[in-house]
Amino acid sequence: MQPIERVDDLFAHQRAVRAFADRDVDEALVERVLAAATRAPSGSNTQPWRFVVVRDPGVKAQLGEAYEDALRETYGGRGGGAGAAGPERTPWTRVPVLIVACVQVPARTGQAGFQTGASIYPACQNLMLQARALGLGTVLTTMHRRRRERIHEILGIPAGYDTAAIIPLGWPTQPYGRSRRPPAASVTMRDRWDPARE
Amino acid sequence: MQPIERVDDLFAHQRAVRAFADRDVDEALVERVLAAATRAPSGSNTQPWRFVVVRDPGVKAQLGEAYEDALRETYGGRGGGAGAAGPERTPWTRVPVLIVACVQVPARTGQAGFQTGASIYPACQNLMLQARALGLGTVLTTMHRRRRERIHEILGIPAGYDTAAIIPLGWPTQPYGRSRRPPAASVTMRDRWDPARE
């Protein structure tokens, strides 16, 4: 994929990339995407994120096994995740880097709720946009949450944190064009909820 | 604020803007930020977002009242939200546009959970980044959730949807520099959880 320099070209060129070339990602680039992640907003600017950068083949294999289990449970034999027309999904053992986005859970409830997402998913999005700008591919996966206990055991995530996403990072095997979307007007309402656009 | 054209300058220049000039925001710009929002990733690419663009003074007043209630409840007399050194927060009645980001809730549970955030907060972040690139200010607010029932009543949000954030949009009253962040290394772990960076 071509790098992107201009903001005007950025958003429409973010694609879910699940197939990665057998080519390493320099540590300097990983640091670039993480730096972008930490610039995101968070509730009361608490910056409650932690990022586990997984390159260890053993850890990748364990995470991959739990992830495949979760996919099988959800999609059965249908694979899942990849679009039917897309290239074959690279197993996590052969993805150069897996980034596990973690977030501190609110002390009051002891668990991550809907609103907790406001303090970690913008950071994930920054990470993925910065990756795209560098010509790198990513995909936001949350399916690991169906094997949350196992995943947390593998990584040693403590009780005060939860895992929001696991983001594979690598060089795409093919170019990607712009994403397809209906006009924003079709999901925009004026002043009050509009059942016609529900 | 100066517009931003280059991706390299984008992330570090996103700031929480709570004070807005008495100047309207052209509809074409609102459409730009909404178009960016709809380019975001979402679970299984379901694009489950809806955006309520509030310009009606009566609706803004009602939302603002509920929001101030929630702030008072949370922060007492201390105002809340704005940094102590920042300019005074503009009341929602005088913010040009309020964008209410809504998301369809999973049919299985009937309510938005942590993971639901993965399908709406990246869209909110795109919206805010595109706004910043245009020289517009925003801030991600979720405090309305403490008056969720009232807010949903004002807007007519149906049971199958929830509100992720209310994002004020307008022209900042002052310039803003880069955000301050500790080095990403301080929140980055390698292969497994690292209690030293907890």
Interface residues (C-beta under 8 A of the other chain):
Chain A: I4 E5 R6 V7 D8 L10 F11 A12 Q14 A16 E31 L34 A35 A36 A37 T38 R39 A40 P41 G43 N45 Q47 W49 R50 F51 V52 V53 V54 R55 D56 V59 C102 Q111 A112 G113 F114 Q115 T116 G117 A118 I120 Y121 P122 C124 Q125 N126 M128 L129 Q130 A133 V139 L140 T142 R145 L155 G156 I157 P158 G160 Y161 D162 A164 A165 S179 R181 P182 A184 A185 V187 T188 M189 R190 D191 R192 W193 P195 R197 E198
Chain B: I4 E5 R6 V7 D8 L10 F11 A12 Q14 A16 E31 L34 A35 A36 A37 T38 R39 A40 P41 G43 N45 Q47 W49 R50 F51 V52 V53 V54 R55 D56 V59 C102 Q111 A112 G113 F114 Q115 T116 G117 A118 I120 Y121 P122 C124 Q125 N126 M128 L129 Q130 A133 V139 L140 T142 R145 L155 G156 I157 P158 G160 Y161 D162 A164 A165 S179 R181 P182 A184 A185 V187 T188 M189 R190 D191 R192 W193 P195 R197 E198
